[in-house]
């Protein structure tokens, strides 16, 4: 399996469920991967700690990637700050931090790695957004706002980089069976009922897996998707069909 042979990727959120699955799938397909997260990731050719909400941290990570002799052709922003809270109870610091990581992180990654892609006239950015960027869910206003902003960044950056043959897309997962989601179920009075109710929102009858997301990420970052840019793709088990 060599669909990414010759490619070099930077993947953020690489210690998490989705980011980790993307790192492993890309490596299986012949890609060298620089894996970034707040804690050192388990997988990757180069493993780095990085705070996507901090300018200097991202610059240092980019320098470390370059020092390792890696010239990225792919950047995947899978790092995200989550959290629930009623809109009227959301603290300003919480909102600012969420926007800084989820949206500001995309800006910082673009500044760090897009110039090299433009110079080589080859590259792809992929931002992991959310179904919540479009469909409202009580208690997720801050998170949803950050993901809606990320969708907008995706389209604008795609236009700005298209002339240099650098593509920018996003994927919008629904409920993915990660430790983070399972923790949310466990925080409910009846975890099994909470999980069943969540599954019921997906017509295909199951939660998504990190590998499901990694498969779509692989396609969108591969040369097979060379004529696709500025699009946000739902990967939701049919959940969006039933929501208005």
Protein Blocks (a to p, Z undefined) as FASTA:
>chain_A
ZZlgoiacddehklbmklmmmmmmmmmnopacddddfbdcfbdjbdcdddfkbmklmmmm
mmmmmmnopacfbdcdfbcceddddfklpcfklmmmmmmmmmmmmmmmmmmmmmmmmmno
pacddddddfklmmccehilmmmmmmmmmmmmmmmmmmmmmmnopacddddddddddfkl
mmmmmmpmblmlmmmmmmmmpmnopacdfklmmmmmmmmmmmklmmgghiacddeehmmm
mpZZ
